Amino acid sequence: MNMKYAIILFFLVFVSSCFGQLKEVVSMEEEGWKTYQVIENIKIEYRIDKCEDGENNNEVWAVFRFTNNSLSEKEISWTPKWERDNVCVNCNYLNDKEFKHTIHLAPNETIQGEACVNKDSRTYIFSHFVTVYPGMDKKKLTSFEFIDITVKEI
């Protein structure tokens, strides 16, 4: 009888660990460029950057780099989902069109975000303030995920 329960328990743990790995959720503890995902010859990378330009040097950002490694023009679309202190911030808005991002990439083109230059919201997610003063939010970005990723040839 005990062996039967042990086998069932092992199977349940194994299956749940397999399904848990299907999500591309990122921990914010990593440094340098890390590959998030490669889909249809488009490489998506991220890194955690501290802004050190003198003006905004109190901020940390998750920035993204998109590289089209194909010989054809591509369009990639996704919806970013992110958590601050392990609580989903935008889960109630994931179906809103304003949260959907799209980037067009020429063959071998790279589009990359920069921590101090937050002009293109497709290429970054704000993480946290380095120094928190009274009245500022203390929460930090703990993970992000790109959902509903699609790539099509243009």
C-alpha positions, 0 to 999 in steps of 0.5 A: 500500500505504501509503495502505491502512494509513493509512486502516485506522489512521485508521479504528481510531483514530476508532472507538476514540475514539468508543467511549472517549467512551461511558463517563461517567468524571469527572476530579477536576480540575474545580471548581464544580457540573458536570453529570455526566448528565441521564437521563429529566429527572433531572439529576445534578451533582457538585462537589469540596468541601473540608470547612472546618467546623473538625472535618473540615477535612482532607478533600476530597469529591466531592458529588452533587446530583440534581434531578428536573426532571419533573412526576412522582415518580421513582426513580433507581438506580445503582452507583458505581465509583471509582478512587484514584490511577487504580486501581479501588477497588471493582471486585470489589464492583460486583455486591454489592447493598450498593453499589447506591444508590437515591433517590426524588425528588418532582417538582422535588425536589433532593437534594444532598450536603455535604462536611462532612455525610456522613450519606447515602452516596448523595450523596458519595464521599470523595476524600482528606485535605488534610494527610496524617499518618504512617499515613494513606492518601495516595491521592486519588480520581482518577475516578468513574463511575455504572454501571447507572443506571436511572430509573423513574416511581413 
